[in-house]
Amino acid sequence: MTPTETGSAHAPAISVQLFAGAAAEYGADTATVHGATLREALEDLLRTASADAARVIGRSSILLNAVACTDHDQALAEGDTLDVLPPFAGG
């Protein structure tokens, strides 16, 4: 389905901050996506991502308004922010 078919074209605007390898593969450290849920927002982000970026983003931790979020059905609201944190090695 296209964003218009799913209704996400009218979904809230969500700010995304990508870090480290996620930013490097995506080619930017910020993006604006639309989605009524975390799943829709991530799908919108991945629409413009390369295969390598999609792989890194898929393995990343997602923070919603600075709190870890694993529920992809979590509702989003205008002004919410997502942080994409890829796995880190070392210590």
N, CA and C atoms as an extended XYZ file, in Angstrom:
273
Properties=species:S:1:pos:R:3:atomname:S:1:resname:S:1:resid:I:1 pbc="F F F"
N         0.833       -1.190        0.000 N   MET     1
C         0.000        0.000        0.000 CA  MET     1
C         0.871        1.244        0.000 C   MET     1
N         0.382        2.283       -0.579 N   THR     2
C         1.090        3.555       -0.564 CA  THR     2
C         0.736        4.311        0.701 C   THR     2
N         1.517        5.351        1.056 N   PRO     3
C         1.186        6.120        2.262 CA  PRO     3
C        -0.233        6.669        2.232 C   PRO     3
N        -0.704        7.069        1.051 N   THR     4
C        -2.056        7.607        0.954 CA  THR     4
C        -3.082        6.529        1.267 C   THR     4
N        -2.838        5.290        0.794 N   GLU     5
C        -3.767        4.204        1.046 CA  GLU     5
C        -3.829        3.842        2.518 C   GLU     5
N        -2.708        3.927        3.221 N   THR     6
C        -2.693        3.569        4.637 CA  THR     6
C        -3.085        4.736        5.534 C   THR     6
N        -3.183        5.921        4.962 N   GLY     7
C        -3.537        7.089        5.739 CA  GLY     7
C        -2.338        7.795        6.335 C   GLY     7
N        -1.128        7.256        6.143 N   SER     8
C         0.037        7.862        6.774 CA  SER     8
C         0.448        9.174        6.126 C   SER     8
N        -0.092        9.486        4.940 N   ALA     9
C         0.220       10.770        4.319 CA  ALA     9
C        -0.301       11.910        5.198 C   ALA     9
N        -1.318       11.632        6.010 N   HIS    10
C        -1.879       12.636        6.904 CA  HIS    10
C        -1.491       12.372        8.353 C   HIS    10
N        -0.567       11.453        8.546 N   ALA    11
C        -0.110       11.095        9.882 CA  ALA    11
C         0.800       12.184       10.426 C   ALA    11
N         1.025       12.180       11.727 N   PRO    12
C         1.878       13.197       12.340 CA  PRO    12
C         3.301       13.191       11.778 C   PRO    12
N         3.908       14.371       11.765 N   ALA    13
C         5.318       14.502       11.389 CA  ALA    13
C         6.167       14.137       12.597 C   ALA    13
N         7.123       13.238       12.374 N   ILE    14
C         7.973       12.732       13.440 CA  ILE    14
C         9.421       13.051       13.092 C   ILE    14
N        10.150       13.654       14.019 N   SER    15
C        11.568       13.948       13.820 CA  SER    15
C        12.381       12.718       14.187 C   SER    15
N        13.354       12.388       13.340 N   VAL    16
C        14.216       11.229       13.569 CA  VAL    16
C        15.658       11.709       13.640 C   VAL    16
N        16.365       11.250       14.651 N   GLN    17
C        17.801       11.503       14.807 CA  GLN    17
C        18.493       10.156       14.667 C   GLN    17
N        19.379       10.040       13.688 N   LEU    18
C        20.133        8.805       13.475 CA  LEU    18
C        21.546        8.995       13.995 C   LEU    18
N        22.089        7.971       14.627 N   PHE    19
C        23.407        8.061       15.239 CA  PHE    19
C        24.370        7.061       14.615 C   PHE    19
N        25.656        7.403       14.691 N   ALA    20
C        26.780        6.526       14.326 CA  ALA    20
C        26.551        5.852       12.981 C   ALA    20
N        26.637        4.510       12.954 N   GLY    21
C        26.527        3.760       11.710 CA  GLY    21
C        25.196        3.935       11.009 C   GLY    21
N        24.123        4.167       11.750 N   ALA    22
C        22.817        4.388       11.131 CA  ALA    22
C        22.839        5.677       10.315 C   ALA    22
N        23.427        6.718       10.868 N   ALA    23
C        23.536        7.994       10.138 CA  ALA    23
C        24.460        7.851        8.943 C   ALA    23
N        25.575        7.151        9.140 N   ALA    24
C        26.538        6.982        8.048 CA  ALA    24
C        25.911        6.234        6.881 C   ALA    24
N        25.198        5.162        7.148 N   GLU    25
C        24.579        4.381        6.070 CA  GLU    25
C        23.389        5.102        5.448 C   GLU    25
N        22.621        5.824        6.273 N   TYR    26
C        21.441        6.544        5.764 CA  TYR    26
C        21.858        7.765        4.945 C   TYR    26
N        23.023        8.322        5.282 N   GLY    27
C        23.512        9.492        4.560 CA  GLY    27
C        23.074       10.812        5.165 C   GLY    27
N        22.496       10.767        6.340 N   ALA    28
C        22.059       11.973        7.047 CA  ALA    28
C        21.874       11.605        8.511 C   ALA    28
N        22.008       12.608        9.374 N   ASP    29
C        21.799       12.312       10.792 CA  ASP    29
C        20.412       12.718       11.275 C   ASP    29
N        19.621       13.340       10.414 N   THR    30
C        18.241       13.675       10.766 CA  THR    30
C        17.319       13.404        9.584 C   THR    30
N        16.063       13.174        9.913 N   ALA    31
C        15.036       12.987        8.894 CA  ALA    31
C        13.695       13.345        9.515 C   ALA    31
N        12.744       13.647        8.680 N   THR    32
C        11.363       13.829        9.119 CA  THR    32
C        10.530       12.785        8.399 C   THR    32
N         9.764       12.032        9.162 N   VAL    33
C         8.920       10.988        8.598 CA  VAL    33
C         7.490       11.210        9.071 C   VAL    33
N         6.577       10.440        8.497 N   HIS    34
C         5.185       10.498        8.917 CA  HIS    34
C         4.737        9.100        9.297 C   HIS    34
N         3.971        9.021       10.368 N   GLY    35
C         3.432        7.741       10.791 CA  GLY    35
C         2.574        7.900       12.025 C   GLY    35
N         1.459        7.183       12.042 N   ALA    36
C         0.579        7.196       13.207 CA  ALA    36
C         1.078        6.237       14.280 C   ALA    36
N         1.938        5.288       13.857 N   THR    37
C         2.532        4.333       14.794 CA  THR    37
C         4.035        4.275       14.534 C   THR    37
N         4.754        3.696       15.470 N   LEU    38
C         6.186        3.517       15.289 CA  LEU    38
C         6.457        2.712       14.022 C   LEU    38
N         5.687        1.672       13.775 N   ARG    39
C         5.860        0.843       12.579 CA  ARG    39
C         5.747        1.693       11.305 C   ARG    39
N         4.720        2.533       11.221 N   GLU    40
C         4.526        3.376       10.039 CA  GLU    40
C         5.670        4.370        9.876 C   GLU    40
N         6.135        4.933       10.967 N   ALA    41
C         7.235        5.898       10.903 CA  ALA    41
C         8.504        5.222       10.404 C   ALA    41
N         8.796        4.023       10.915 N   LEU    42
C         9.987        3.301       10.471 CA  LEU    42
C         9.861        2.887        9.009 C   LEU    42
N         8.672        2.465        8.592 N   GLU    43
C         8.462        2.126        7.181 CA  GLU    43
C         8.706        3.341        6.297 C   GLU    43
N         8.258        4.514        6.748 N   ASP    44
C         8.472        5.740        5.978 CA  ASP    44
C         9.966        6.060        5.897 C   ASP    44
N        10.681        5.889        6.996 N   LEU    45
C        12.125        6.114        7.005 CA  LEU    45
C        12.828        5.164        6.040 C   LEU    45
N        12.415        3.910        6.040 N   LEU    46
C        13.073        2.905        5.209 CA  LEU    46
C        12.775        3.069        3.720 C   LEU    46
N        11.717        3.800        3.374 N   ARG    47
C        11.397        4.031        1.958 CA  ARG    47
C        12.542        4.719        1.213 C   ARG    47
N        13.307        5.530        1.918 N   THR    48
C        14.387        6.279        1.283 CA  THR    48
C        15.765        5.759        1.678 C   THR    48
N        15.793        4.606        2.330 N   ALA    49
C        17.054        4.046        2.814 CA  ALA    49
C        17.609        3.016        1.829 C   ALA    49
N        18.927        2.958        1.741 N   SER    50
C        19.578        1.904        0.961 CA  SER    50
C        19.396        0.582        1.690 C   SER    50
N        19.740       -0.511        1.022 N   ALA    51
C        19.650       -1.827        1.658 CA  ALA    51
C        20.560       -1.896        2.883 C   ALA    51
N        21.766       -1.315        2.785 N   ASP    52
C        22.689       -1.321        3.926 CA  ASP    52
C        22.135       -0.497        5.084 C   ASP    52
N        21.555        0.655        4.765 N   ALA    53
C        20.968        1.486        5.817 CA  ALA    53
C        19.792        0.765        6.466 C   ALA    53
N        18.965        0.116        5.675 N   ALA    54
C        17.816       -0.623        6.211 CA  ALA    54
C        18.278       -1.739        7.147 C   ALA    54
N        19.373       -2.407        6.807 N   ARG    55
C        19.911       -3.469        7.650 CA  ARG    55
C        20.344       -2.905        9.004 C   ARG    55
N        21.074       -1.786        8.986 N   VAL    56
C        21.548       -1.178       10.233 CA  VAL    56
C        20.367       -0.662       11.058 C   VAL    56
N        19.442        0.018       10.417 N   ILE    57
C        18.274        0.554       11.133 CA  ILE    57
C        17.459       -0.581       11.731 C   ILE    57
N        17.321       -1.683       11.001 N   GLY    58
C        16.568       -2.831       11.496 CA  GLY    58
C        17.170       -3.470       12.736 C   GLY    58
N        18.474       -3.313       12.920 N   ARG    59
C        19.162       -3.873       14.096 CA  ARG    59
C        19.298       -2.855       15.221 C   ARG    59
N        18.853       -1.645       14.990 N   SER    60
C        19.051       -0.555       15.946 CA  SER    60
C        18.004       -0.538       17.048 C   SER    60
N        18.383        0.069       18.164 N   SER    61
C        17.431        0.368       19.230 CA  SER    61
C        16.727        1.670       18.863 C   SER    61
N        15.454        1.742       19.177 N   ILE    62
C        14.670        2.939       18.885 CA  ILE    62
C        14.219        3.558       20.202 C   ILE    62
N        14.501        4.841       20.345 N   LEU    63
C        14.001        5.595       21.491 CA  LEU    63
C        12.883        6.502       21.013 C   LEU    63
N        11.775        6.488       21.716 N   LEU    64
C        10.652        7.383       21.454 CA  LEU    64
C        10.636        8.409       22.565 C   LEU    64
N        10.897        9.653       22.210 N   ASN    65
C        10.965       10.730       23.204 CA  ASN    65
C        11.923       10.360       24.346 C   ASN    65
N        13.093        9.818       23.953 N   ALA    66
C        14.202        9.478       24.860 CA  ALA    66
C        13.947        8.254       25.733 C   ALA    66
N        12.927        7.442       25.405 N   VAL    67
C        12.628        6.223       26.156 CA  VAL    67
C        12.631        5.048       25.178 C   VAL    67
N        13.353        3.977       25.515 N   ALA    68
C        13.403        2.804       24.647 CA  ALA    68
C        11.992        2.317       24.334 C   ALA    68
N        11.770        1.998       23.053 N   CYS    69
C        10.445        1.557       22.615 CA  CYS    69
C        10.603        0.365       21.679 C   CYS    69
N        10.041       -0.771       22.063 N   THR    70
C        10.073       -1.958       21.215 CA  THR    70
C         8.697       -2.296       20.660 C   THR    70
N         7.678       -1.569       21.075 N   ASP    71
C         6.303       -1.795       20.615 CA  ASP    71
C         6.081       -1.040       19.307 C   ASP    71
N         6.142       -1.751       18.199 N   HIS    72
C         5.993       -1.097       16.897 CA  HIS    72
C         4.572       -0.627       16.634 C   HIS    72
N         3.618       -0.999       17.489 N   ASP    73
C         2.251       -0.505       17.363 CA  ASP    73
C         2.006        0.724       18.246 C   ASP    73
N         3.065        1.211       18.901 N   GLN    74
C         2.961        2.401       19.757 CA  GLN    74
C         2.467        3.583       18.926 C   GLN    74
N         1.433        4.252       19.391 N   ALA    75
C         0.895        5.425       18.699 CA  ALA    75
C         1.874        6.591       18.805 C   ALA    75
N         1.950        7.367       17.744 N   LEU    76
C         2.804        8.554       17.711 CA  LEU    76
C         1.939        9.793       17.573 C   LEU    76
N         2.473       10.913       18.034 N   ALA    77
C         1.770       12.192       17.956 CA  ALA    77
C         2.693       13.243       17.357 C   ALA    77
N         2.110       14.254       16.772 N   GLU    78
C         2.870       15.369       16.218 CA  GLU    78
C         3.864       15.867       17.260 C   GLU    78
N         5.120       16.035       16.849 N   GLY    79
C         6.150       16.533       17.746 CA  GLY    79
C         6.956       15.451       18.442 C   GLY    79
N         6.533       14.184       18.325 N   ASP    80
C         7.334       13.100       18.900 CA  ASP    80
C         8.680       13.022       18.187 C   ASP    80
N         9.675       12.487       18.868 N   THR    81
C        10.994       12.306       18.266 CA  THR    81
C        11.433       10.849       18.430 C   THR    81
N        12.123       10.366       17.416 N   LEU    82
C        12.701        9.027       17.444 CA  LEU    82
C        14.209        9.154       17.352 C   LEU    82
N        14.920        8.368       18.134 N   ASP    83
C        16.370        8.250       18.027 CA  ASP    83
C        16.665        6.834       17.572 C   ASP    83
N        17.529        6.715       16.556 N   VAL    84
C        17.928        5.409       16.021 CA  VAL    84
C        19.371        5.169       16.457 C   VAL    84
N        19.543        4.205       17.363 N   LEU    85
C        20.855        3.910       17.944 CA  LEU    85
C        21.310        2.518       17.509 C   LEU    85
N        22.285        2.468       16.603 N   PRO    86
C        22.769        1.157       16.165 CA  PRO    86
C        23.538        0.466       17.278 C   PRO    86
N        23.721       -0.854       17.151 N   PRO    87
C        24.510       -1.566       18.154 CA  PRO    87
C        25.924       -0.991       18.223 C   PRO    87
N        26.438       -0.858       19.409 N   PHE    88
C        27.787       -0.338       19.609 CA  PHE    88
C        28.689       -1.464       20.061 C   PHE    88
N        29.911       -1.475       19.589 N   ALA    89
C        30.901       -2.462       20.005 CA  ALA    89
C        31.942       -1.785       20.891 C   ALA    89
N        32.610       -2.574       21.665 N   GLY    90
C        33.662       -2.016       22.509 CA  GLY    90
C        33.140       -1.594       23.854 C   GLY    90
N        33.919       -0.824       24.547 N   GLY    91
C        33.459       -0.403       25.852 CA  GLY    91
C        34.484        0.331       26.523 C   GLY    91
